[in-house]
């Protein structure tokens, strides 16, 4: 890919934002942060494949975090969105 090196840093930052949103959804508004994490992750993957391990971790944390966050919100009578 042409000029892939210039896209690595922004892709890493956006990937980190996706990971943080995936973690935050566990304890706060899972239906609000899950789409943010998903969109940020897709953008980061399309920008640069360099941080593959970060993207894989974000997928795992996002998936498990969504299920755990929704379960926690329902059990504790917290809002889902």
N, C-alpha and C positions, 0 to 999 in steps of 0.2 A: 504494500500500500504506500502510496506516495505521501510524504510528510507525516508518516505515522508517529515519528518521534515528537513532533510538536503537539500532538494530541494526547500523549501519555499522561502528562501532569494533570490537565483538566479531567481526563477520564478517571484518574485515581481519586481526585477530590470528589467527583460526582459519585464514584463508587463508595467512598467513605460516607458521604451523605446518605446514600441508600442503606448502608449498614447501620448507621445511627438511627435512621427512621425505623428500621426493622427492630432495633432494640427498644426504642421508645414505645412502639406499638404494644409491647408486652404489658406495660403498666398504664398506658394512657391512650385512650381512643383508638382502638385497633382498626376500625373501619375508616378512619381519617388518615392514618399514617401508612397503612398498607399500600394504597394506590400511589402515594408519594414515593415510597421505597421502590415499588415496581417500575414506575416511569423513570426514576433516576437510574435504576439498574440497567434498564434497556438502553438508555442513552449512553451510559458508560460503556456497555458492551459494544455498541455500535461505533463508538469513538475509537476504542483501542482494546485489543485483546491481551495486552501486556499483563494486566493484573488479574489473571484468571483465577488464582487462589482466593483473592478478595471477593470476586464475583460469586465463586462457589460457596464461600462462607456466608455471603449475603443471602443467597438463595435458601440455604439451610436455616439460618437464623430467621429469615423472613417467614418461611413456611411454618416452622415450629412456633415462632413468636406470635404469628397470627392466631393459631389454634389456642395457644396458652393464653394470649391476651383476651380473646373472646370468651374463653372459659372463665378466666378470672373476673372479667367484667360482669358476666352473667351471675356468677356465684355471689359477688360482692354488691350486686345491684348498682353498678356503675354504668354510665352511658357508654354505648358502643361507638357512637359517632357524635 
